[in-house]
Amino acid sequence: MARVAVFDSGLGSLSLVGPLMRATRGEVIYLADRRSYPYGAMSAARLGEAVRRSIVALRARFSPDAVVVGAFERRSIDAATLSSTHLSLLLPLLRRTMPHVTFVDPAASVAARVARIVGVARGPATLSVYTTAAPARLAADLARLGMPHAVSAL
């Protein structure tokens, strides 16, 4: 079965979940790094360490076929998503800086690219949601967004 991990500091990459599940028919693991959220005020070094720590934990616990990252650190990811507002401005620089990373936008494109990387499973798609802190709060946020789901701590 295809296994894809989606990582973000919060809820920003939730738009990828449905398209990924449809495209891969595999297991999608979503991790919200609530322990380090928000990322905006962090130094580059602290941000890099927070993202690296989360991605290492995802890879160690779940051995995903691909990791899709909304907030990223360049050495440990397979695909990075950017909002369409920033993509045209940042894409040339990012491609020069990180030639091994695939940059895609929007969610349907991400799902299609990831399905080409990991393949398509035969069974029904599944979703597991994890957070680095406050699972009940994330579950409540998901419910408010119309996406009720159990949330576990990672």
N, C-alpha and C positions, 0 to 999 in steps of 0.2 A: 504494500500500500504506500502511496506517496505521502510523505509527511513534510509539511511546510510550517515553519515557525515564523510568526509575524511579531516584530518587536517595535514598541513605541514607548515614549515616556508617559503616555496617557491613552486617550481614546482616538487620537487622530488617524490611525490606520485601520480603524474598524470598518471603513468603507471597502477594504480589501477582502474581508472575511467571506462575504457572500459570493463574490466573483471567484475567489480562490476555491471555495468549496464546490462550486459548479464546474469550474474548469478542470480541477484535478480529481474530483470525487474522492479525495483522500482525507487525511487527518490534518486539520489546521490547529495549531497551537498559538494562542495569542498571549503575549506577555506585555503588561503595562508596568513600567518601572516607576511605581508610585513612591518608592523610597527616595529616589533622587529627583523627583518632579518638583518644581518646574526646572527645565534645563537652561532657560534664558539667562539666569544670573550666574551661572557657573563659569569658572575659568575653562579654557580649552583643555587643560590637563585634567581637571576634575571631571569634565564632561566625557573626555575620552576614556577615562578609567571607569566611570559609571556605565557607559555603553559597553565597553569591553567585558566588564564583569557580568553583565546581563547576558550578553551573547555567549560567553564561555559557559555560563550556567545552562542556557538553553541547549547548547550543543552537547554538554556533558549528560544532562538528564534525559533528553529526548532523541538525540542523534538525528536531527532533521535532514532531509535531502536538500533543503534550501532554507536560507534565512532571509526574510524580506524585512528591511529596516526603514522605519519612518524617521527616526533620529539615529544618525549613524557615525561610526568610527571606521575608517576606511580599510583596515587590514583584514577584517573577519566577516565580511558580508558578501552575498551573492547578487543582490539587487537593492537599489535604493529608490525610494519614491519621493517625488517632489510635487508640490502643488503646481498646477499649470501656471499660476501667477509668476512663480520663480523659475520654472524650468527653462524657459528660453534665455533668461539672463545668466543662469548658472551653468547650464549644460556644457558649453565649450570648456570652461575652466575645469569643471569636475571631470570631464572625459580626459583632459590632459593630465590632471593630478592623479586620477584613479582609473587607469585604462582597463583594469581587470573587472571593474564593476559595471553592471548593466543598469542604466538609468531609464526608468519608464514612467509614464503618466498617461492616463488615469488608471483607476482600479481595474477596469476590464483589460487594459493592456498589461498591467502587472500580472493579472491572473493568467492571461494567455502566455506570457513569457515564462512564468514559473511552471506552467503545465508542460511547456517544451523542455524545461530543465529536468523536472522530476517525473514526467509521464502522467498518465491518467489511470487511476485505480478502477477496479471493477465494482467495488461495494459502495454503500452510501457514504457520503462525506460526514465527518464528525468535527466537532469543535470543542476544544478545551481552553479555558481562560484562566490565566495565572496573573498574579501581581506580586511585586516585591514588598508591598506593604498595604494594609487596610483592605483586605478582600471584601468585607461587608460594604464598604463605601463604594468600591468599584462595581459590585453587584447592584447596588442601588442606582448608580449612574447608568448602568446598562439597562436596568428596568425603566428608568425615566426616558431613555432613548428608544424604548419599544423593543429592546433586545434582551429580555430577561434570560439570565444564564448563571449557573453556579460559578463561583470564582474561588480558586484555591491559592494559597500562598506558595511562592517558589523559594 
